[in-house]
Amino acid sequence: MTGSHRGVGLSLLGMMVLLFTPVPASPQESGRLEGNSVGLFAGFADIAKAKSALELGGYLDVGSYRTPRLRLVLGVDYLSSETERKRLDGSFSDLTFSGDLRLRPLRVKSVVPYGGAGLGIHFRSNDYDDPLIADIYDGIVVGVQVFGGVKVDASDTGRWGLSAELRRVQAQNLDRTSLRVGVFVRR
């Protein structure tokens, strides 16, 4: 197992332990830590065997899971790029729908760091002429992702704010690392 695969595997194992460990029921926390949010982001994606690309997307924090600090987040993102292989003209795109578990361990004033892991369904398409290459960047695949980031409240009430995230995605023939920045609004 390579180092990057081992890291993803350990992250997923940690998330599984969190998911299936019994947790006593506790009252919801009060204050700004609560609250579902909707966010938009833009990112720079460094893609294996392809040119770096702009990534755009959004997410919906749908609620807590087992504890107020563990959140279920649904997302969508899109990117398009060209491969870095010689004598290949064309590009590919990836539309991803993802489900993440995001752990927010603490709050320091208006700053909330988080980390987590998730799964994504990648819908890929391309315009390559060579059928062997076209098959590599085409179709539907499932990928895994690990990430860490920070949300910073930009208002006194915590109603909206800014976010930054580093995310590693591994999917067949489409591994990438993204740095995302965005804005969110709490509902």
C-alpha positions as CSV (number, residue, x, y, z in Angstrom):
1,M,0.0,0.0,0.0
2,T,1.5,3.4,-1.0
3,G,1.8,6.2,1.5
4,S,-1.1,8.2,0.1
5,H,-3.4,5.1,0.1
6,R,-2.4,4.3,3.6
7,G,-3.3,7.8,4.7
8,V,-6.7,7.6,3.2
9,G,-7.2,4.2,4.6
10,L,-6.3,5.3,8.1
11,S,-8.6,8.4,7.8
12,L,-11.5,6.2,6.7
13,L,-10.8,3.8,9.6
14,G,-10.9,6.7,12.1
15,M,-14.2,7.9,10.6
16,M,-15.7,4.4,10.9
17,V,-14.7,4.2,14.6
18,L,-16.4,7.6,15.1
19,L,-19.5,6.4,13.3
20,F,-20.0,3.1,15.0
21,T,-18.8,3.9,18.6
22,P,-21.8,4.2,20.9
23,V,-22.4,7.8,22.1
24,P,-24.7,8.7,24.9
25,A,-27.5,11.1,23.9
26,S,-26.7,14.7,24.9
27,P,-28.5,18.0,24.5
28,Q,-27.6,20.1,21.4
29,E,-24.9,22.7,22.1
30,S,-25.9,26.3,22.0
31,G,-24.3,29.3,20.4
32,R,-22.7,29.8,17.1
33,L,-21.3,26.2,16.7
34,E,-24.8,25.0,15.9
35,G,-26.6,25.7,12.6
36,N,-26.6,24.2,9.2
37,S,-24.9,26.1,6.5
38,V,-24.8,26.5,2.7
39,G,-21.5,27.4,1.0
40,L,-19.9,28.2,-2.3
41,F,-16.2,27.7,-3.1
42,A,-13.6,28.1,-5.8
43,G,-10.4,26.1,-5.7
44,F,-7.2,25.3,-7.4
45,A,-6.8,21.6,-8.1
46,D,-3.5,19.9,-8.7
47,I,-4.4,16.8,-10.7
48,A,-2.2,13.8,-11.2
49,K,-1.3,13.3,-14.9
50,A,-3.2,16.4,-15.9
51,K,-2.9,20.2,-15.9
52,S,-4.0,22.0,-12.8
53,A,-7.5,23.4,-13.0
54,L,-10.0,25.7,-11.4
55,E,-12.6,23.9,-9.3
56,L,-16.0,25.3,-8.5
57,G,-18.7,24.0,-6.2
58,G,-21.0,24.2,-3.3
59,Y,-22.2,22.3,-0.2
60,L,-25.1,21.9,2.2
61,D,-24.4,21.1,5.8
62,V,-27.6,19.0,6.5
63,G,-27.1,18.4,10.2
64,S,-25.3,16.6,13.0
65,Y,-24.7,12.9,13.2
66,R,-24.5,11.3,16.7
67,T,-23.0,14.5,18.2
68,P,-23.3,18.2,17.3
69,R,-19.6,18.3,16.4
70,L,-19.9,15.6,13.7
71,R,-21.7,17.1,10.7
72,L,-23.1,15.4,7.5
73,V,-22.2,17.6,4.5
74,L,-23.5,17.1,0.9
75,G,-21.5,18.7,-1.9
76,V,-21.1,19.1,-5.6
77,D,-18.1,20.3,-7.5
78,Y,-17.0,20.6,-11.1
79,L,-13.6,20.9,-12.8
80,S,-12.3,20.6,-16.4
81,S,-8.7,20.1,-17.5
82,E,-6.3,18.8,-20.1
83,T,-4.0,15.8,-19.6
84,E,-0.2,16.2,-19.5
85,R,0.4,13.4,-21.9
86,K,2.3,14.2,-25.1
87,R,0.5,14.0,-28.5
88,L,-2.9,14.2,-26.9
89,D,-5.3,17.0,-27.8
90,G,-8.4,17.2,-25.7
91,S,-9.8,17.7,-22.3
92,F,-11.9,16.0,-19.6
93,S,-14.3,17.1,-17.0
94,D,-15.4,15.8,-13.6
95,L,-18.7,16.5,-12.0
96,T,-18.7,15.1,-8.4
97,F,-21.5,14.6,-5.9
98,S,-20.1,13.9,-2.5
99,G,-21.1,13.0,1.1
100,D,-18.7,14.0,3.9
101,L,-18.5,13.6,7.6
102,R,-17.0,16.7,9.0
103,L,-15.7,16.8,12.6
104,R,-15.5,20.2,14.3
105,P,-13.6,19.6,17.5
106,L,-13.6,23.1,19.0
107,R,-14.3,26.8,18.5
108,V,-11.8,29.5,19.2
109,K,-13.7,32.8,19.2
110,S,-14.9,33.1,15.6
111,V,-12.7,30.3,14.2
112,V,-13.9,26.7,13.8
113,P,-11.3,24.2,12.5
114,Y,-12.6,20.9,11.0
115,G,-11.4,17.7,9.3
116,G,-13.0,14.6,7.9
117,A,-13.5,12.1,5.1
118,G,-16.1,11.2,2.6
119,L,-17.2,9.5,-0.6
120,G,-17.9,11.0,-4.0
121,I,-19.5,9.8,-7.2
122,H,-17.6,11.1,-10.1
123,F,-19.3,11.6,-13.5
124,R,-16.4,12.0,-16.0
125,S,-16.5,12.9,-19.7
126,N,-13.9,13.9,-22.3
127,D,-13.4,14.8,-25.9
128,Y,-10.3,12.6,-26.7
129,D,-10.1,11.0,-30.2
130,D,-8.1,8.0,-29.0
131,P,-10.6,5.4,-27.7
132,L,-8.0,4.0,-25.2
133,I,-7.5,7.4,-23.6
134,A,-11.2,8.3,-23.9
135,D,-12.0,5.2,-21.8
136,I,-9.6,6.3,-19.0
137,Y,-11.3,9.6,-18.5
138,D,-14.9,8.6,-19.1
139,G,-17.7,7.0,-17.0
140,I,-18.8,6.9,-13.4
141,V,-16.4,6.0,-10.6
142,V,-16.5,6.2,-6.8
143,G,-13.8,8.0,-5.0
144,V,-12.7,8.8,-1.4
145,Q,-11.6,12.1,0.0
146,V,-10.0,13.4,3.2
147,F,-9.8,17.1,4.1
148,G,-9.1,19.7,6.7
149,G,-10.1,23.3,6.9
150,V,-11.3,26.3,8.9
151,K,-14.4,28.4,8.9
152,V,-14.2,32.0,10.2
153,D,-17.3,33.9,11.2
154,A,-17.3,37.3,9.4
155,S,-20.2,38.7,11.4
156,D,-20.8,39.1,15.1
157,T,-23.8,36.7,15.0
158,G,-21.9,34.1,13.0
159,R,-24.6,34.2,10.3
160,W,-22.0,34.2,7.5
161,G,-18.3,33.8,7.1
162,L,-15.3,32.6,5.0
163,S,-13.8,29.2,4.7
164,A,-10.5,27.6,3.5
165,E,-9.9,23.9,3.0
166,L,-7.2,21.5,1.8
167,R,-8.8,18.4,0.2
168,R,-7.3,15.2,-1.2
169,V,-9.5,13.2,-3.6
170,Q,-8.6,9.7,-4.9
171,A,-10.7,8.3,-7.7
172,Q,-9.6,5.9,-10.5
173,N,-7.3,7.9,-12.9
174,L,-8.3,11.2,-11.3
175,D,-6.3,11.8,-8.1
176,R,-6.1,15.4,-7.1
177,T,-5.3,17.8,-4.2
178,S,-7.3,21.0,-4.0
179,L,-7.0,24.2,-2.1
180,R,-10.5,25.8,-1.8
181,V,-11.7,29.1,-0.5
182,G,-15.3,30.1,-0.1
183,V,-18.1,31.8,1.7
184,F,-20.9,30.3,3.7
185,V,-24.2,31.4,5.2
186,R,-25.8,29.7,8.3
187,R,-29.5,29.0,8.1
